Amino acid sequence: MYQGCNKTALCSQKTIAEGFYELLKEKEYSKITASEICKKSGVSRQTFYSLFSSKENIVAFILSKEYSFNPNEECRCTGHPTLLELSRGFSSFIVQKGDFIDLLEKNNIIYLMQETLYEGFNCCCGESDDVSHAYGRAKAGECVLSADLAVDFVASGLTTIAKHYVKNRAEISCDELEKMIYMLFSGEYFDHS
């Protein structure tokens, strides 16, 4: 996927992403072809392949530009978000972005959301001094592994929660979702079962 700063290329990327998103609303992900994307976006196949090598890259682009969850921004906190801030921020995020998350889930590509969440949490909470300090007695390699496991656990869990939310959104409010996230990640849910 193109990562440069050429204004024309960036504009074409956005145009392709918008065209693809419109197609995704109309038909299944697996049935969308590169030719359809090019036609809908008004770009050549060469432009498409020079900016995105696959449909998966377009989804990753859309997620990173329009539907990424940045813990510090979404939770309105400075530093690492507390569990309560994370629960509140993520529940609000998935309620607001539910339509796109629903498209991901229906097309069996919600795993791409997990990758975006992982990247967001890794940037926010990854190999920071706080994480290193928290695992101070561990060897350096173990500290990084522990942080990676924690970030992956949170990203996976939140993706699964988002998936189930869009399937059942008529039955659960944002406040109930926030409480559920908090109870699951704090361990309270299992204490009361």
N, C-alpha and C positions, 0 to 999 in steps of 0.2 A: 504494500500500500504506500502511496506517495506520502512523504513526510516533509517535503520541502516548503519553501515560502513563496514560490512563484504565484503571483496573484491570479493569473489566468488558470493555472492548474488548480488552485484552491477553489476558484469559482466553478470550474468544471466538476470538481469533486462534489461540491454542494449540489449542483444541478443533477448529477448522476444519483446522489443519495436521495434527493427529493423525488425523482422519477421512480427509483426503485421502491421507495416507501409507498407511493401511490399504487404501484403494481401489487405490492404486498397486501394492501387493503382489498384488492380485487381478486387475487388468486393465490394459490398455495406457493410457498417458497420454492418447493422442489420443482414446480412447473414453470417458474420464471426463467427465461433464457437471457443470455447476454445480448442477443439481437433485440429482444423486447426492451431491455433496459436502455440500450443505445437509442432505439427508436423513440421511446418515451422521453428520454433526456435530450435528444437532439445532438448526440455526439457520435463520433466514429468508434468503431470497435478498437482501433489503435489507441484512441484516447482512453477508452474504458480500461483496456488492459495495461496501459502505462500508469494509470492512477489507482486501479484496484485489480488485483489478480483474480478475484473471486467474489461471489455474492456474499460470502461470509465476511470478507473484508469490508464490504459496504455496511453490513449490519454493525460490525465493530466500529466503523466510522460514525454511524448514526448514534450508537450508544455513547461513544466518547464525546461527541459534540453536543448532543441534545438530551441524552437520557442517562448521563453518568451520575452516580451518587458520590458526592465528595463529602465525607463525614464532617470535616470542619465547617464547610459552608452550609450543608443541609441541617446540621445539628446546632448551628449558630453558637459555636464554642471556640475557645482559644485553647490550643493544645489538644490532647487526646480527649475525645468525647466520653462522658460517663455512660454507663449502660442505660440510664434513664434518658439521657440526651439522644443516644443512638436509637433507642426504641421509638422515641417521639419523632425524630428526624426521618427514620426509615419508613415508619408507618405512613407519615404524611407524603413522603416521596412516592411510595408505591400506589397510594390512593390517587395522587395527581397524575402519575404516569401509567395508570392501569391499562389504558387502551393499547399502548405500545407493548407493554409486558404481556398482555393477552395475545397479541399477534405473535410474539416470540414463543409463547407456550403452545399455541395452536399449531405452530409450524415446527415444533420440536427443536428449536434453536435457542431455548432459554439458557443453555449452558454458556452462551456468549455473554449473557448478563453477569454470570458468575465470574467470568474472566475480567470483565470491566470492574466489578466490585473488588475483586482481588487486587487489581492494579491501584484502585482508589485507596483502599485501606493500606496497601503496602507503602504508597507515597505518604500517607498520613501517619501511619503507625509502625511502619516497617522497621528498618534497622536504626532507629533513633537511639539517642543516649538514654532515654527513659526505658526503652525496651532492654537495652544492654544492662542498665542498672537493675532492672527487675530480675534479670537472670544472672546477676553478678557472680554467683558462685559457679556457674556453668562455664565450661570451656567456650572459647570464642565460637567455634563451629556449632556447638550445641545451642548457643544463644540465637544464632541466625536461624537454625532449624526450628527451634521453639517458636520464634516470631513468625516464620513462614507457616508453620502448622496452625498457629492461632489465627492468622489472617485468612488462611484458606478455610478453616473451620467456620469462621464468621461469614465469609463470602458465600460459602456453600449453604449454610443454614438460612441466610437471608434470601438467597435465590429461591430456595425451596419454599420459604414462607410466601414470597411474592407469587410464585407459581400457584400455590393453593389459594391465596387471596383472590387472584383473578378468576379462578374457577368458582369461588363462593362469595364474591364481593357483595351480592345482594343481601347476604346474611350476616355481615360483620361490619361494624363501624370503624372509623379510624381510631377512636379511643379504645375499642375492644382489641383491635390489632396491636396497638401500642402496648397494651397490658399483656397480651399474649407473647409478644416478642420479649418483653422484659422478663416474664415468668420463665420462658424457655431458656434464655441465656443466663439468668441468675440461678437457675436450678430449682426455683420455687415450684414450678410446674410439677416436677417429679417428687417433691416433698409432700404435695397435696394429693397425689394420685392414689 
